[in-house]
Amino acid sequence: MSESDEPNPSSEPETAEGSGVTRRRGAISRRAFLGWTAAGGAVAAAIAVAVETDATTSHTRVAGASALAHTHGSTAAGSQSAAARFLDVDGVVLPVSPAIVAENARTGDAWWVTSAQGAGSIEGFADKVSAQVGDTVTLRVSTTAPTFSVEAFRMGYYQGIGARSVWTSPELPGMQQARPALLPPTNTIECQWTPSLAITIDGSWPPGAYLLKLIGATGEQGFIPLCIRDDTSNASILIMHSVTTWQAYNRWGGYSLYFGNRGGVLSYTQHPGEATFDDRARIVSYDRPYSADWASGAADFVGNEFPVVFHAEQLGLDVSYWTDIDLHQSAELLANHRALLSLGHDEYWSSPMRTGVQSAVLQGLNVAFLGANACYRQIRLQPTSLGTDRAVVCYKSAAEDPMTAEDRARVTVNWGQAPVSNPESLMTGNTYQDIDAEADMVVADPTSWVLAGTGLTAGQHLPKAVQGEFDRFVPGPASPATTDIVAHSPVANRHNNFSDVTWYTTTGGGGVLDTGNAHWVSQLADAPLIPSDVLPAPVAGVTPYLRRIMLNVYSVLGTAPAGVTNPSTGAGRAALGVEPTSPATTNTLA
């Protein structure tokens, strides 16, 4: 990457006068975006060329992807594992799938974006969080509309439009389903609803992240998220959707793992109102929709995960997809991949999830935690009437959890709390600290491979890049011994704490990156064709750097055991006033 190609804050978007909000030149409204639907995605793709500016290297990336697709022809995205190639992008070698490139060269559909809806107008849930070819997915839908249909959108790049329609149902009769049941004593909300339709997943559904759009005949719109996975894939990079954390925060019906209404009152909004922690659910179920005021039922996918999906597919990366439920059930499949990406908010982990990842890292798997607060709380999974592992158990109290009397290692408290006492930092490298950060990210080790090609220097600040929840490296027996500190950022507004970007490697060859920042993923968004109230505009002085860093992450983690190619040594620890430990004591995740 030449000096002239370095991320340049001066080429960032302008800030609208008096708005306090930075927006990219050429940003469009939701109304204009949806207005392209009648003209089709091809028109939107043509507009994309006019709207994009040279503030990033997007043109180079898209041009390279298009050329690769033309060379190899159009193939099913599910075959990416058998056709991976390596491509030089800005001087970084990336694992690229011709199938993913070809898929994203297909015409996108702007109609995937919804308009705002009230609770109860149309909502639903699937009997699976993920499926593969040959599976049948049953939807249960409740709506005030006389009829409705379902359109399945595969989420990706698609000329910057963000999605492609792959399937549409016939028009179906609408009905308002029964009120949900509130199950004591755990305050679990479950819907005993009548099935609305069954979808057979066939080869026309390429593996990926999907939003099933519910469309009422009288204007109602909402989403059901679904992952289409490929258990035979050996794609370089495996992207994981954190659906246990989505469900933990879901307040549809009035009860999440955080808040519950008093007196059994039902409600259908993410806003807690007068709800209390004491009345929270101890078990939450997938047998219910996500709240309509939470990304139209798409939950945390759009804000905390889609920017990575968009970026990865824009580059044509050799990726596949699954959920953390799939990790819980089939951790052995990690051996088929080079890297696992945990996205913006991945808080709730079962013991099989954690054991599976730790074992795989010791065998050479690389992992990137692209957020904060990962693996903070232990959960158990149990069945509902609709299937296995469809209820998330988390009492957040050893005194309340009946497992305390049976198996203290599986008690649902914070991983670092007694009686579990197995801090998340032993796996992630960082320790969760607090909420509501508002701070600059400060470079500690500009020589790190993480920052290669960025031009960042020691002590340089990325303004307000650390937002929300944050993690910190805490030296001691609960942290990997040779952890590198890439960035060490004072968080003055939260008791003069710090947020750290860390990297450590293991004797088995695997490496683990933790960004320590809950807004890392959202600040990767650079999608001028998608309305800014769906994906935020790029952040001046931040987004170009983070996107360049992600090229390094995809390359280093996606091509080889990073403990061999980029072993950690304790670099950057001077920023903490802590001397590095001998490499002989490199963490083994014991």
PADRENBA-656904 format. One record per atom (N, C-alpha, C): z negated, y, x negated. Coordinates in steps of 0.2 Angstrom, whole numbers, plus 5000, padded with zeros to 4 digits. Layout:
BEGIN
ZYX;...
END
This chain:
BEGIN
500049944996;500050005000;500050064996;500550104996;500650164992;500150214994;500050264989;499550324991;499750364997;500450364998;500650405004;500550365010;500450305010;500350265016;499550255017;499150285013;498450275015;498250305022;497750275025;497550315032;497450385030;497650425034;497650495033;497350535039;496650555039;496350585044;496750645047;497150675043;497450735045;498050725050;498250665050;498750645054;498450615061;497850625062;497550595068;497750635074;497550615080;497750645086;497350715087;497550755091;497250825092;496650815097;496150855097;495650865102;495850915107;495850895113;495950935119;495450995119;495651055119;495251115119;494751115124;494051115122;493551115127;493351055130;493750995128;493550935131;493050895127;493050905121;492650865116;492850785116;493450775118;493750705118;494350705114;494350665109;494950655105;495450615108;496150635109;496650595112;497250595108;497550545108;498250535104;498750575108;499150615104;499750645107;500150595111;500350615117;500850575121;500450525125;499750535125;499350485130;499550505137;499550445141;499750445148;499250435153;499350455159;498850435164;498950365167;498350345170;498450285174;498950285179;499050345183;499550355188;500250345185;500350375179;501050365176;501150295174;500650265171;500750195169;500950155174;500550155180;500750115186;501350135189;501650195188;502250215191;502850185188;502750155181;503250115178;503450055181;502950025185;503049955188;503749945192;503849995196;504549995199;505149985195;505050015189;505650015185;505649955180;505049925179;505049865175;504749885168;504549825165;504249835158;504749865153;505449845154;505949865149;505949945148;505849975154;505850055154;505250075150;504650045151;504050065148;504050045141;504449995139;504549985132;504950035128;505450055132;505850115129;505450175128;505050185133;504550245133;504050245127;503850175125;503450165120;503650195113;504350185112;504550215106;504550285105;504650325111;504550395111;503850415110;503350385113;502750405114;502350395107;502450335103;502150325097;502250375092;501750395088;501850445083;501750405076;501750435071;501650405064;500950415062;500450415066;499750425064;499550355061;499850305063;499650235060;500350205058;500250145056;500850105053;501150065059;501050075065;501250035070;501950025070;502350075069;503150055069;503350005064;503050005058;503149955053;502949885055;502349885058;502149815061;502549795066;502749835071;503149805076;503849785074;504149825069;504749815067;504749745063;504249735059;504249675056;504149615060;503749625066;503649565071;504349555074;504649605076;505349595080;505849555075;505849575069;506349545065;506149465064;505549455064;505349385063;505449345069;505349375075;505549345081;506249325082;506649375079;507449365080;507649305075;507249305070;507449255065;507349185067;506749175071;506549105073;506649095080;506949145084;507049125091;506449125095;506549115101;505949115106;505749045107;505049035105;504748975106;504148985110;503848935113;503248935117;502648955112;502249005115;501649025111;501148965109;501148915113;500748865112;500848825106;501448835103;501648795097;501548835090;501148885091;501048925085;500748895079;500348845080;500048805075;500448765070;501048745073;501548705069;502048755066;502048815067;502548865064;502248925061;501648915058;501348975055;501748995049;501849065048;502149085042;501749145039;501849165033;501549225030;501949285029;501749335031;502049395031;501749455027;502049495023;501749545020;501749615024;501249635026;501149695030;500749745026;501049805024;500649855020;500349825014;500649775011;500449745005;499849695006;499749675012;499249625014;499649565017;499449505014;499749445017;499449415023;499749415028;499449395035;499749325037;499349285040;499549225043;499949245050;500549235051;500949255056;501249195060;501249195067;501549145071;502149165074;502749135072;503349155075;503349145083;502949105085;502849095093;502549155096;501949175093;501649235095;502049295095;502449305089;502849355089;503449355094;503749295096;504249295101;503949305108;503349285109;502949295115;502949365117;502649405111;502549475112;503249515112;503749485111;504449515111;504649515118;504349475122;504549475130;504349535133;504649555139;504549615142;503849615145;503449665144;502749675147;502849705154;502249695157;502249725164;501649765165;501749835166;501249885167;500849875173;501049835178;500649825184;499949795183;499849765177;499249735176;498649775177;498649845176;498149885177;497949895184;497349895186;497049905193;496949975195;496849985201;496650055203;495850045206;495450095206;494750085207;494650055214;494250015215;494049985222;493349985223;493149975229;492449975231;492249895231;491549885230;491249825230;491449785237;491649725236;491849685242;492549685245;492949735242;493649735245;494049675243;493949655237;494249585235;493949565228;493649505228;493349485222;493349405222;493249375216;493249305216;493049275209;493049215209;492849175203;493249115202;493349085196;493649025195;493148975193;493348905194;492848855193;492848835186;493248865181;493248855174;493248925171;492948935165;493048995161;493648985156;493848925155;494448915151;494748845153;495448845152;495848785154;496348775149;496648715149;497248705145;497848665150;498348665147;498948635151;498748565153;498848555160;498648495163;498048505168;497648555166;497048565171;497248605177;496848595182;496848625188;496248675189;496448745190;495948795191;495848815198;495248805201;495148825208;494848895208;495148935212;494949005213;494549005220;494049045221;493649065227;493649135227;493949165233;494149235234;493849255240;493549315240;493249345246;493649415247;493849435253;494249495253;494249525260;494249585261;494349615268;495049625270;495549605265;496249605267;496449545271;496949555276;497149495280;497449445276;497849465270;498149415266;498049445259;498149395254;498149425247;498549375243;498749395236;499049355232;498749355225;498949315220;498649315214;499149315209;499149365204;499649365198;499249355192;499549315188;499249295181;499549335176;499149375172;499349415166;499149385160;499549375155;499349355149;499249425145;498649435142;498549495138;498749485131;499049545129;499349545122;499549615120;500149615116;500449675114;500949695119;501549665119;502049665124;502349745124;502549765118;502849835117;502349885118;501749865118;501149915119;500949925126;501249885131;501049885138;500449845139;500349795135;499649755135;499649695139;500149675143;500149615147;500849595149;500849525151;501549505154;501349455159;501649465165;501549425171;501849355170;501449305170;501749235169;501749195175;501449215181;501449175187;501149215193;501449205199;501249235205;501149185210;500649185214;500549145220;500949165226;500949125231;501249145237;500649185241;500849225246;500449265250;499949215253;499249225253;498749175255;498349215261;498049175266;497649205270;496949235267;496749295269;496149325266;495549305271;494949305268;494349295272;493749325268;493249345272;492649365269;492249305269;492049295263;491649235262;490849245263;490449195263;489749195265;489349235260;488849265262;488349305257;488149255252;488049275246;487749225240;487049205242;486949145239;486249125239;485849145233;485249165235;484749185230;484249125229;484249095223;483949025222;483249045218;482749035222;482049035218;481948975214;481448975209;481049035207;481449075202;482049055200;482349085194;482849145196;482849165202;483249225205;483949215203;484249155204;484949135202;485349155208;485949195207;486349205212;486949155212;487149115217;487649075217;488049085224;488649075224;489149075230;489349005231;489148985237;489448925240;490048945244;490648955241;491148985244;491748935245;492148945250;492648895252;493248905247;493548855244;494148865239;494648905242;494948945239;495548985241;496248965239;496248935233;496848905230;496748875224;497148825222;497148785216;497748795212;497648815205;498248825201;498248775196;498848745195;498948695190;499248725184;498948725178;499148755172;499648715169;500248735168;500848705165;501048735159;501548715156;501848745150;502048815150;502148835156;502348905157;501748955156;501148935155;500648975153;500448965146;500749015142;500549005134;499849015133;499548985128;498848995127;498649065126;498149095128;497949165127;497349185132;497249245131;496749285136;497149305142;496849285148;497249305154;496749345159;497049385163;496749415168;497149395175;496749365179;497049345186;496949405190;497449435192;497449495196;497449475204;496949495207;496949485215;497149545218;497649535223;498049585226;498049575233;497649625237;497649625244;498249655247;498349635253;498949665256;498849735258;498249755259;498149825260;497849865255;498049845248;497949895243;497349865238;497049815240;496449795236;496649755230;496249775224;496449745218;495749725214;495849675210;495249655206;495449595201;495049575197;495149535191;494749475192;495049415189;494649355187;494849345180;494449345175;494649325168;494649255167;495149235163;495249155162;495549155155;495349105151;495549085144;495949025145;496649025142;497048965142;496948945135;496748895133;496648865126;497048805125;497148795118;497548735116;497048695111;496748645114;496348605109;496648565104;497348565104;497748535098;497948585093;497748645094;497948705089;497648695083;497948715077;497648725071;497848795068;497948845073;498048915071;497548935066;497748985062;497349005056;496749035059;496849075064;496249115067;496149105074;495449085076;495249075082;494849135085;495049155091;494749215094;494349195099;493649215099;493249185104;492949235109;493049225116;492749265121;492049245122;491649295123;490949295123;490649285130;490849235134;490749235141;490049225143;489649195139;488949185140;488649255140;488849305136;488549365136;488849405142;489449395144;489649435150;489249415156;489149345157;488749325162;487949345162;487749355156;487049375155;486949445158;487449485157;487449555160;487749565167;487949515170;488249525176;487749535182;487849585185;487349605191;487549595198;488149555198;488449545205;487949505209;487749525215;487249495219;486549525218;486449565212;485849605211;485449575206;485649525202;485249495197;485549475191;485349495185;485649475179;485049455175;485149435168;484549415164;484149475162;484349535164;484049605162;483649635168;483949635174;483649665180;483749625186;483249635191;483349605197;483049645203;483349645209;483049685214;482449655217;482049695219;481349675222;481449655229;481049605231;481049575238;481749535240;482149515235;482649475237;483249515240;483249575238;483849625241;484449605237;485049595240;485649585237;486049655236;486349655230;486749715229;487349695224;487849745224;488549715221;488749775216;488349795211;488549845207;488149835200;488449855195;488149855188;487549895187;487549955191;486949995191;486349965193;485849975189;485149935191;484749965196;484850035198;484550065203;483750055202;483450025207;482750015207;482549945204;483049915202;482849845199;482349845193;482049785192;481549785187;481649725183;481349725177;481449675172;481049615174;480449625178;480049565180;480449525185;480849555189;481249525194;481949495192;482049495186;482649475183;482849405185;483449385184;483549315184;483349275178;483149215178;483049175172;483649125171;484049115176;484649075175;485149115179;485749125176;486349155179;486849105179;487249115185;487849065186;488549095186;488949055184;489649075184;489949065191;489649045196;489849035202;489749095206;490049145204;490049215207;490549265204;490749315207;491149365204;490849405199;491149445194;490949495191;490949555195;490549605194;490449665198;491149705198;491349735204;491949765204;491949835200;491349865199;491249925194;491149905187;491349845185;491349825178;492049805177;492449845175;493149835173;493549795178;493349815185;493749785191;493649705191;493049685188;492949615188;493149575181;493449615177;493549585170;493049585165;492449615167;491849605163;491949645157;491649615151;491649645145;492349635141;492849595144;493449585140;493749645138;493849695143;494349745142;494049795136;493449815137;493149865132;492949835125;492649765125;492349745119;492749685116;493349665119;493749615116;494449625116;494749655121;495449665121;495749705116;495449755113;495749795107;495949745101;495549695100;495649645095;496249605097;496249585103;496849545106;497449575105;497449645107;498049685107;498349695099;497849705095;498049715088;498249655085;497949595086;498149535083;498849515085;498949525092;499649505094;500149555093;499949615092;500449665089;500749645082;500249615078;500449595071;500749525071;500749495077;501049425077;500649375074;499949385073;499549345070;499549265072;499449225068;499349155070;498649145073;498649155079;497949155083;497949105089;497349075090;497249035096;496649065100;496449045106;495949075109;495449015112;494849035113;494348995117;493749035119;493249005122;492649045124;492049015120;491549045121;490949015118;490648955121;490848945128;490748885131;491048825128;491748835126;492048785122;491748775115;491548825112;491148815106;490548765107;490148775112;489648735114;489848665115;490348655118;490548585120;490948555114;491348585110;491848555106;491848595099;491248605096;491148635090;491548605084;491748535085;492048505080;492748525079;493048565084;493748585083;493748645079;493248675077;493248725072;493548705065;493548645064;493848615057;494548625057;494848635063;495548645063;495848715062;495348765060;495548835060;495248855053;495548915051;495248945045;494748995046;494749035052;494349085053;494149085061;493549105062;493249125069;493149195070;493349225075;493249295076;492749295082;492149325081;491649345086;491749415088;491849435094;492049505096;491449545097;491549605101;491149655101;490449645103;490249595108;489649585110;489549515111;489149475107;489149405107;488449385106;488049405111;487249405110;486949335111;487249295116;486849235119;487249175116;486849135112;487049075109;486649015110;486948955112;486548895112;486448865105;485948815105;485848785099;486548745096;486848705101;487548675098;488048725096;488048785099;488548835096;488348855089;487648875088;487448895082;487548845076;487348785078;487348725073;488048715071;488548715076;489248705075;489548755070;489348815071;489648865067;489348865060;488748855060;488348855053;488648795049;488748735052;489048675049;489748685046;490148725051;490848735049;490848785043;490448835043;490448885037;490348845031;489848795031;489748755025;490348715023;490748705027;491348665026;491948715024;491848775024;492448825022;492648865028;492448865034;492648905039;492348985037;492849025039;492649095038;492449125045;492049175046;491849205052;491749275051;491949315056;491849385057;491549395063;490949435063;490549455068;490749535069;491249545074;491549615074;491149655079;490449655079;490049695083;489349705080;488849695085;488149695083;487749655088;487149635086;486749595091;486949525092;487449495088;487649435089;487149385088;487149325092;486749275091;485949295091;485849345096;485149365096;484649325100;484949295105;484549265110;484749185111;484349145111;484449075112;484549055120;485049015121;485148995128;485148925129;485148895135;485348825136;485848835142;486248785142;486748785148;486648725152;486748725158;486648675163;487148675169;487248625172;487748615177;487548655184;488148665188;488048685195;488448635199;488448645205;488848605209;489648605208;489848655204;490548655202;490748635196;490248615192;490448585185;489848585180;490048565174;489548565169;489548635165;488948645162;488848705158;489148775162;488948775168;489148835172;488548875174;487948865171;487348905172;487048925165;486848985164;486549005157;485849015158;485448975155;484748985155;484449025150;484049075151;483749115146;483149145149;482549125148;481949145151;481649205148;481849215141;481649275137;480849275136;480549215137;479849205137;479649135136;479249125131;479049055129;478549025134;478149075137;477649055142;477949035148;478549065150;478849055156;479348985156;479648975150;480148925149;479848855150;479948815154;479648745155;479848705148;480348725145;480548685139;480048695133;479648735134;479048745129;478648685128;478548655133;478148585133;478548525131;479248535131;479648475129;479948485122;480248535120;480648545114;480648615112;480148635108;480048705106;480648735103;481048695099;481648725096;482148745101;482148725107;482648745112;482348795117;481748825116;481448875120;481948935120;482048965126;482549025127;482149095126;482049105119;481749165117;482249195112;482149255109;482549275104;482549225098;483049215094;483149165089;482549175084;482449235083;481949255077;481149245080;481049235086;480449235089;480149165089;479449155089;479149095090;479249075097;479249005098;479248955093;479848935090;480348965091;481048945088;481048965080;480949035079;480849055072;481449045068;482049055070;482649045066;483049105067;482949155063;483249215064;483949215063;484349255067;485049255067;485349275061;484949315057;485249335050;485349285046;485049225046;485249165042;485949145043;486249165049;486949145050;487449205049;487149265052;487649325053;487549365047;487049365043;486949405037;486549465039;486549485045;486249555047;485649535052;485249585053;484749575058;484749635063;484749615070;484849665075;484249715075;484449775076;483949835075;483749865082;484249895085;484049945090;484749965094;484650005099;485150035103;485250105102;485850135105;485950205105;486050235099;486350205094;486450235087;487050285089;487050335085;487550395084;487550415077;487950385073;487950405066;488550385063;488650425057;489250405053;489150345049;489750305048;489750245044;489850275037;489450255032;489450275025;489550215020;490050235016;490350175012;489850165006;489650105005;489150084999;489550054993;490050014995;490449984989;491149984991;491450034988;492250044989;492649994985;492349954981;492649904977;492749834981;492449834987;492449774991;493149754994;493249694994;493949674997;494049705004;493449715008;493449735015;493849805015;493749845010;493949915010;494549925006;494849865004;495449875000;496049905003;496349955000;496949985003;496750045008;496150055009;495950115013;495850175009;495750175003;495650234999;494950265000;494550235003;493850255004;493450254998;493050304997;492650314991;491850304992;491450294987;490750284988;490450344991;490050334996;489750395000;490150425005;490750405006;491250435011;490950415018;491050465022;490850455029;491450445034;491350395039;491750395044;491450425050;491650485053;491150515058;491050475064;490350475065;490150445072;490450375073;490550335068;490850275069;490350215071;489750235070;489150185071;488850215078;489050175083;488850195090;488450135094;487950145098;487650095102;487250045098;487249985099;486849935096;487049925089;486549915084;486749905077;486249855074;486549825068;486249775064;486149805057;485649775054;485449795047;485349735042;485449745036;485249695031;484549705029;484149655030;483449655028;483349605023;483249625017;483149585011;482549535012;482549475010;482049425011;482249355012;481849315014;482049245015;482449235021;482449275026;482849265032;483549295031;483749315025;484449345024;484749305018;485449295019;485749265013;485649305007;485549265001;485349294995;485749344992;486449324992;486949364988;487349404992;487049434998;487449475002;487649534999;488349555000;488649614998;488549665004;488349725002;488249785006;488849825006;489349825011;489949865011;489849935013;489449945018;489250005021;488550005022;488250065021;487550075022;487450135026;487350135032;487350205036;486750225039;486450275037;485850305040;485950315048;485450295052;485450305059;484850345060;484950415059;484350455060;484050465067;484550455072;484250465079;483950405081;483850355077;483450295079;482950275074;482450325073;481950315069;482150305062;482650345060;482850345053;483050275050;483350235054;483450165053;484150165049;484450105048;485150095045;485550045049;486150055048;486650005050;487049985044;487149915043;487549895038;488149845039;488649855035;489249805035;489049765030;489049695031;488849645026;489349595025;489349565019;489749505018;489449455013;489349395015;489149345011;489549275011;489449235006;489849175006;489349115004;489549055005;489148995005;489448954999;489048904997;489248854992;489748814995;489848805001;490348765004;491048805005;491048865003;491648905003;491748955009;491448945014;491448995020;491149055018;491449105022;491149175021;491049205028;490549255028;490349285035;490349355034;490749395038;490749465038;490349485045;489949535044;489549565050;489649645050;489949675055;490149745055;489449785057;488949755060;488349785061;488449845066;488949845070;489049905074;489449885081;489049895086;489349875093;489949905095;490149965092;490849995094;491349985089;491349935085;491849925080;492449905084;492449855089;493049835092;493349895096;492949925100;493249975104;493550035100;493350045094;493650095090;494350075086;494450005088;495149985085;495750005090;495550025096;496050035101;496550085099;497150075099;497650125098;498250105102;498250115108;498750095113;498950155118;499450195115;499550255119;499850245126;500150185127;500450175133;499950145138;499350135136;498850105141;498450165143;498250185149;497850235151;497150235147;496950295145;496350305141;495750295144;495750285151;495150265154;495150185155;495650155152;495650075152;495550065144;495950085140;495750075133;495650145130;495150165126;495050235123;495650245118;495750315118;496150345113;495850325106;496350325100;496050325094;495550375092;495150365087;494550405085;494850435079;494850505078;495050535072;494550525067;494850505061;494550485055;494150425055;494250385060;493950315061;494450265062;494850265067;495250215069;495750185064;496150235061;496550215056;496250175050;495650195048;495250155043;495050085045;494750085051;494550015054;495149965055;495749995057;496249955058;496549925051;496549965046;496749945039;496249895037;495549905038;495049855036;495249785040;495449795046;495549725050;496149695047;496649725044;497149685040;496849645034;496349675031;496049635026;495649575028;495349585034;494949535037;495449475039;495949495043;496449445045;496749405039;496849435033;497149405028;496649365024;496049395022;495549355018;495249295022;495049315028;494749255032;495249205035;495849235036;496349185039;496749145034;496749155028;497149115023;496849065019;496149075017;495849025013;495149025013;494748975011;494048985011;493849045007;493549095010;493449155006;492849155001;492449105002;491949094997;492249084990;492849054990;493249034984;493649104981;493949134986;494349184984;493949254983;493449264987;493049324987;492349314987;492049284983;491349264983;490849324983;490349324987;489849374987;489449374981;489249434978;488849434972;488249484973;488149504979;487549554979;487749624978;488449644978;488749704977;488549754982;488449814980;488249864985;487449874986;487049824983;486349824985;486049884982;486349914977;485949974974;485850024980;486250024985;486150074990;485550064994;485250004993;484649984997;484049984992;484149994986;483649994981;483449924979;483849874981;483749804980;484149764975;483949734970;484349704965;484649634968;485249624966;485549564969;485249504966;485249444970;484949384968;485449344964;485249294960;485649254956;486149224960;486849214958;487249184962;487049104964;486649084959;486449014960;486048994967;485849054969;485449044976;485849064982;486549064981;486949084987;486749044993;486749074999;486449055005;486848985007;486448935009;486748875011;486648865019;486348915022;486248905029;485748855031;485348835026;484848785027;484348795033;
END
